[in-house]
């Protein structure tokens, strides 16, 4: 029976991604354009490899109380039970109920970017989320809200070493709504943060950065199950005729 080297495949994908992002960093001078290129590359990559039940894109998140989040570089969201999505010039406005995970995409990991990412995460997690009953063969039920996943994606780290005590301190110092669950520093390694009891960070090796990040992301998404159905009537209250 023939065998395939999955580790080699992911290593090649990792090297390919590093080369692409390094080229963008060198060739593109404008910081905004450079950031946009990185975000687009990660969106394309996740869209290609995540199960098709998940949508991926840059977005603002809104709720039924007319509140809106900061703009998120990368959002993983559902469209099966939360169909209300407005797209304008490539930027989506999606309901809070649909969000599985939110990510900040930067060029590097540093103190300023960690704090900035935490503020972005908080702007989403503080939004109001409704939940309507879902009808199925067994009757009907209402899905409880899960905690929205969050993460940080970048090419390199400004810390020396990349995951120094200083970097770990700033990640673990983020307050509850700002918590960072996953991270991928493509040239250095990925990490996963646990907040059960005592906070703890687990790191990958440099060789397994991409596969560690991807497998942990998929595992955590699977744990969330399906997004709750949005209560359309709550959103409809914005209409004068209802």
C-alpha positions in Angstrom: 0.0 0.0 0.0 1.3 3.4 -0.9 1.8 6.0 1.8 1.8 9.8 1.8 3.9 12.1 4.0 1.4 14.5 5.5 4.1 16.3 7.5 6.0 17.0 4.2 2.9 18.4 2.6 2.2 20.8 5.4 5.9 21.8 5.6 5.8 22.7 1.8 2.6 24.7 2.4 4.2 26.5 5.3 7.3 27.4 3.2 5.0 28.5 0.3 3.1 30.8 2.7 6.2 32.3 4.2 7.7 33.0 0.8 4.5 34.7 -0.4 4.2 36.9 2.8 7.9 37.8 2.7 7.6 38.9 -0.9 4.7 41.1 0.0 6.7 42.6 2.9 9.6 43.5 0.6 7.8 44.6 -2.5 4.8 46.5 -1.1 5.9 49.8 0.6 2.5 51.1 1.8 1.7 49.7 5.3 -2.0 49.5 4.6 -1.6 47.8 1.3 1.0 45.4 2.8 -1.6 44.5 5.6 -4.3 44.0 3.0 -2.2 41.6 1.1 -1.4 39.5 4.2 -5.1 39.4 5.2 -6.2 38.4 1.7 -3.6 35.6 1.6 -4.7 34.1 4.9 -8.4 34.4 3.9 -7.7 32.6 0.7 -5.7 29.9 2.5 -8.3 29.2 5.2 -11.2 29.2 2.6 -9.3 26.6 0.6 -8.6 24.3 3.6 -11.4 24.8 6.1 -14.6 22.7 5.7 -17.0 24.5 3.4 -19.6 25.0 6.2 -17.4 27.9 7.3 -17.2 31.3 5.5 -14.1 33.4 5.9 -13.7 37.1 5.3 -12.9 40.6 6.5 -15.9 42.0 8.4 -17.6 44.3 10.8 -19.9 42.4 13.3 -23.3 43.9 14.2 -26.1 43.0 16.6 -29.8 43.5 16.9 -29.3 46.6 19.2 -27.6 48.5 16.3 -24.2 48.1 17.8 -21.1 47.4 15.6 -17.7 46.1 16.3 -14.3 47.3 15.1 -13.4 46.0 11.7 -11.9 42.5 12.0 -9.1 41.4 9.6 -10.4 37.8 9.4 -13.7 36.3 10.6 -14.9 32.7 10.4 -18.6 32.7 10.3 -21.8 30.7 9.5 -24.5 31.4 6.9 -26.8 28.4 7.5 -28.7 29.8 10.4 -27.7 33.4 10.1 -28.4 34.6 6.6 -28.3 38.3 7.1 -24.9 39.4 5.5 -24.4 42.7 3.8 -21.3 43.1 1.5 -20.0 46.4 0.2 -16.8 46.6 -1.8 -15.4 43.4 -0.4 -16.2 44.2 3.3 -19.0 42.3 5.0 -21.3 43.3 7.8 -22.4 40.1 9.6 -24.6 39.4 12.6 -23.0 38.5 15.9 -24.8 35.2 16.0 -22.9 33.9 13.0 -19.4 34.3 14.3 -17.3 31.3 15.2 -13.8 32.9 15.4 -12.1 36.3 14.9 -8.5 37.0 14.0 -6.2 40.0 13.9 -3.6 39.7 11.0 -0.4 41.8 11.4 3.2 41.7 10.1 4.7 40.9 13.5 3.9 40.0 17.1 4.7 42.8 19.6 3.3 44.4 22.7 1.3 47.1 20.8 -0.3 44.6 18.4 -1.2 42.2 21.2 -3.1 44.9 23.1 -4.7 46.2 19.9 -5.9 42.7 19.0 -7.4 42.3 22.5 -9.4 45.5 22.0 -10.7 44.2 18.6 -11.8 40.9 20.2 -13.6 42.7 23.0 -15.5 44.8 20.5 -17.1 41.6 19.2 -17.5 39.7 22.4 -19.5 42.5 24.0 -22.1 42.5 21.3 -25.6 41.2 22.0 -26.4 37.7 20.5 -29.9 36.4 20.1 -30.9 32.7 19.7 -34.0 31.5 18.0 -35.5 28.0 18.1 -34.3 25.5 15.5 -36.9 23.1 14.2 -35.9 19.5 13.5 -37.2 15.9 13.3 -37.1 15.6 17.1 -39.0 18.8 17.7 -37.4 22.1 18.3 -34.5 23.4 20.4 -32.5 26.5 21.1 -28.7 26.6 20.8 -26.8 28.2 23.7 -24.2 30.8 22.9 -20.6 29.6 22.8 -17.5 31.7 23.5 -16.2 33.2 20.3 -12.7 32.0 19.5 -10.0 34.6 18.8 -6.5 34.5 17.5 -3.5 36.4 16.2 -1.7 35.7 12.9 1.6 37.2 11.7 4.8 36.4 9.9 7.4 37.2 12.5 8.0 38.3 16.1 9.6 41.5 17.5 10.3 39.7 20.7 13.7 38.0 21.2 13.2 35.1 21.5 9.9 35.0 19.7 8.0 33.6 22.6 9.8 35.3 25.5 8.5 35.7 29.0 7.6 39.2 28.0 5.4 38.1 25.1 3.7 35.5 27.2 3.1 38.0 29.9 1.3 40.4 27.6 -0.8 37.6 26.1 -1.9 36.3 29.4 -2.5 39.9 30.7 -5.4 40.4 28.4 -8.8 40.7 30.2 -11.6 38.2 29.8 -13.3 39.6 26.7 -9.9 40.3 25.2 -8.5 36.7 25.6 -6.5 35.3 22.7 -7.0 31.6 22.1 -4.7 30.9 19.2 -1.7 32.4 17.5 0.4 31.7 14.5 3.8 33.4 14.1 4.6 31.7 10.8 8.4 32.0 10.9 8.7 31.0 14.6 5.8 28.8 15.8 2.2 28.7 16.8 0.6 28.7 20.2 -2.6 27.7 22.0 -3.8 29.4 25.2 -5.9 27.6 27.9 -7.9 29.6 30.4 -9.3 26.7 32.4 -8.2 27.4 35.9 -4.6 28.5 35.6 -3.8 30.2 32.3 -1.3 28.3 30.2 0.3 28.6 26.7 1.4 25.6 24.6 3.8 26.2 21.7 4.6 24.3 18.6 8.0 23.7 17.0 9.1 26.0 14.1 8.8 23.1 11.7 5.1 22.5 12.6 3.9 26.1 12.9 1.2 25.9 10.2 -0.1 22.3 10.9 -0.3 23.0 14.6 -2.3 26.2 14.1 -4.6 24.6 11.5 -5.3 21.4 13.5 -5.9 23.4 16.7 -8.2 25.8 14.9 -10.3 23.0 13.3 -10.4 21.1 16.7 -11.7 24.2 18.5 -14.3 24.9 15.7 -15.6 21.4 16.0 -16.1 21.8 19.7 -18.4 24.8 19.1 -20.8 22.8 16.9 -23.3 24.8 14.9 -23.8 28.6 15.4 -27.2 29.5 17.0 -30.0 30.6 14.8 -30.4 34.4 14.9 -33.8 35.7 16.1 -35.0 37.5 13.0 -37.8 39.2 14.9 -35.2 41.0 17.1 -33.5 42.4 14.0 -36.8 43.2 12.4 -37.6 45.6 15.2 -35.5 48.1 13.3 -38.3 48.4 10.7 -41.0 50.9 11.3 -43.7 48.5 9.9 -43.0 45.8 12.5 
